[in-house]
Amino acid sequence: MTEFKIYFLLFITYSFIGWIIEIIDRFKVNKKIVNRGFLIGPYIPIYGSCAIVMLLLLHSVKSPTILFLSCILIASIGEYLTSYIMEKVFHARWWDYSDYKFNLNGRICLINCLGFGVLGFILIKYLNNFFYNIYSNFNIITINILFYILITIFIIDLIVSFNVIFKIKNMSLKFVNPDNTNEITKKVRELIKNNWLVKRLFMAFPNVKPIIKKGALTIKNTTKKLITRKSN
């Protein structure tokens, strides 16, 4: 059980590092810090999940080439499945690499896969030993305190974030006329005003592509305009 708790701490750690990477990447484009990620907290679970899978499956791999290629494969599968599942559940595509060369259905692309391969290689060869040694040297009381605090925060974050997403998803289904821009603008303005989490989500994924009814595209464009206006 202690080993499981240590791996959960590693999961949160690598999810946080992924969040930092995304923040830096977006900062180069937006010139400002935007809380990237599906969840509210400073972590992106896809990074942590792929990292743990890599550690469990590839820890005994000796060949650098096989390790690198395996990291690419695991990260690519993880990102593709995450994109597919989120699209099916929330009826929206949260990222799209269609404009990138060598992409697969816009869900993954070669340049990102290579980057994840490098990160995975560094993780297994160097980084994980550092963090694992730190956590394994904690006494059981410290591990328990960290584990129960972090897993409680994480679960609450999941519940709240999913609730926000379903509010946005269901909004377009409640309009009498889903192509009425004035009605949609009014609803979106009220939702942003009353729920800062909705605003945060649209700022984190400004290029989200709704695929539920034609009115959903108006929701996305209207929300983006209102948020930009408030930010300026």
RAZIRA-V957866 format. One record per residue. N is the residue number from 0. RES is the residue in one letter. D_CENTER is the distance of its C-alpha to the mean C-alpha in Angstrom with 2 decimals. Layout:
# RAZIRA-V957866
[[N | RES | D_CENTER] [N | RES | D_CENTER]]
This chain:
# RAZIRA-V957866
[[0 | M | 27.23] [1 | T | 26.98] [2 | E | 25.38] [3 | F | 22.65] [4 | K | 22.05] [5 | I | 21.95] [6 | Y | 19.33] [7 | F | 17.17] [8 | L | 17.73] [9 | L | 16.78] [10 | F | 13.49] [11 | I | 12.73] [12 | T | 14.24] [13 | Y | 12.27] [14 | S | 8.89] [15 | F | 10.62] [16 | I | 11.93] [17 | G | 8.72] [18 | W | 7.97] [19 | I | 11.60] [20 | I | 11.46] [21 | E | 9.06] [22 | I | 11.40] [23 | I | 14.37] [24 | D | 13.50] [25 | R | 13.14] [26 | F | 16.15] [27 | K | 18.27] [28 | V | 17.83] [29 | N | 17.85] [30 | K | 20.08] [31 | K | 18.45] [32 | I | 15.69] [33 | V | 12.83] [34 | N | 10.31] [35 | R | 7.10] [36 | G | 3.84] [37 | F | 4.58] [38 | L | 6.91] [39 | I | 9.98] [40 | G | 10.53] [41 | P | 10.06] [42 | Y | 7.69] [43 | I | 4.39] [44 | P | 6.10] [45 | I | 6.04] [46 | Y | 7.96] [47 | G | 10.09] [48 | S | 10.84] [49 | C | 11.95] [50 | A | 13.82] [51 | I | 15.67] [52 | V | 16.62] [53 | M | 17.91] [54 | L | 19.88] [55 | L | 21.41] [56 | L | 22.41] [57 | L | 23.27] [58 | H | 24.78] [59 | S | 28.27] [60 | V | 27.88] [61 | K | 30.41] [62 | S | 30.32] [63 | P | 28.04] [64 | T | 27.89] [65 | I | 26.95] [66 | L | 24.34] [67 | F | 22.74] [68 | L | 22.89] [69 | S | 21.61] [70 | C | 18.49] [71 | I | 17.94] [72 | L | 18.60] [73 | I | 16.30] [74 | A | 13.26] [75 | S | 14.30] [76 | I | 14.80] [77 | G | 11.49] [78 | E | 9.62] [79 | Y | 12.45] [80 | L | 12.52] [81 | T | 8.92] [82 | S | 9.78] [83 | Y | 13.18] [84 | I | 12.60] [85 | M | 10.38] [86 | E | 13.13] [87 | K | 15.83] [88 | V | 14.80] [89 | F | 13.96] [90 | H | 16.10] [91 | A | 13.87] [92 | R | 12.30] [93 | W | 9.10] [94 | W | 9.93] [95 | D | 13.41] [96 | Y | 15.20] [97 | S | 18.55] [98 | D | 20.12] [99 | Y | 19.47] [100 | K | 22.24] [101 | F | 22.03] [102 | N | 19.03] [103 | L | 18.88] [104 | N | 18.63] [105 | G | 16.24] [106 | R | 13.35] [107 | I | 13.94] [108 | C | 16.43] [109 | L | 18.84] [110 | I | 18.10] [111 | N | 14.46] [112 | C | 15.79] [113 | L | 18.51] [114 | G | 16.34] [115 | F | 14.38] [116 | G | 17.88] [117 | V | 19.17] [118 | L | 16.51] [119 | G | 17.17] [120 | F | 20.85] [121 | I | 20.85] [122 | L | 18.94] [123 | I | 21.52] [124 | K | 24.53] [125 | Y | 24.23] [126 | L | 21.29] [127 | N | 21.11] [128 | N | 24.83] [129 | F | 24.57] [130 | F | 22.02] [131 | Y | 23.54] [132 | N | 26.96] [133 | I | 25.96] [134 | Y | 24.60] [135 | S | 27.40] [136 | N | 29.95] [137 | F | 28.93] [138 | N | 31.40] [139 | I | 30.47] [140 | I | 30.60] [141 | T | 28.05] [142 | I | 25.67] [143 | N | 26.18] [144 | I | 25.66] [145 | L | 22.37] [146 | F | 21.17] [147 | Y | 22.24] [148 | I | 21.03] [149 | L | 17.47] [150 | I | 17.20] [151 | T | 18.73] [152 | I | 16.36] [153 | F | 13.32] [154 | I | 15.06] [155 | I | 16.10] [156 | D | 12.66] [157 | L | 11.62] [158 | I | 14.91] [159 | V | 14.79] [160 | S | 11.40] [161 | F | 12.53] [162 | N | 15.84] [163 | V | 14.74] [164 | I | 13.07] [165 | F | 16.27] [166 | K | 18.38] [167 | I | 17.14] [168 | K | 17.51] [169 | N | 20.95] [170 | M | 22.19] [171 | S | 23.34] [172 | L | 25.14] [173 | K | 27.38] [174 | F | 29.02] [175 | V | 32.65] [176 | N | 32.27] [177 | P | 28.70] [178 | D | 30.00] [179 | N | 31.51] [180 | T | 29.78] [181 | N | 31.59] [182 | E | 30.56] [183 | I | 26.89] [184 | T | 27.05] [185 | K | 28.70] [186 | K | 26.21] [187 | V | 23.16] [188 | R | 25.06] [189 | E | 25.80] [190 | L | 22.25] [191 | I | 20.96] [192 | K | 24.04] [193 | N | 23.73] [194 | N | 20.03] [195 | W | 18.29] [196 | L | 14.96] [197 | V | 15.29] [198 | K | 16.09] [199 | R | 13.12] [200 | L | 10.75] [201 | F | 12.96] [202 | M | 13.11] [203 | A | 9.41] [204 | F | 9.66] [205 | P | 13.41] [206 | N | 13.84] [207 | V | 12.56] [208 | K | 15.40] [209 | P | 16.84] [210 | I | 19.15] [211 | I | 21.08] [212 | K | 24.52] [213 | K | 25.61] [214 | G | 25.31] [215 | A | 21.52] [216 | L | 21.56] [217 | T | 23.82] [218 | I | 21.49] [219 | K | 18.73] [220 | N | 21.39] [221 | T | 23.13] [222 | T | 20.17] [223 | K | 19.31] [224 | K | 23.02] [225 | L | 23.39] [226 | I | 20.50] [227 | T | 21.86] [228 | R | 25.31] [229 | K | 24.47] [230 | S | 22.76] [231 | N | 25.86]]
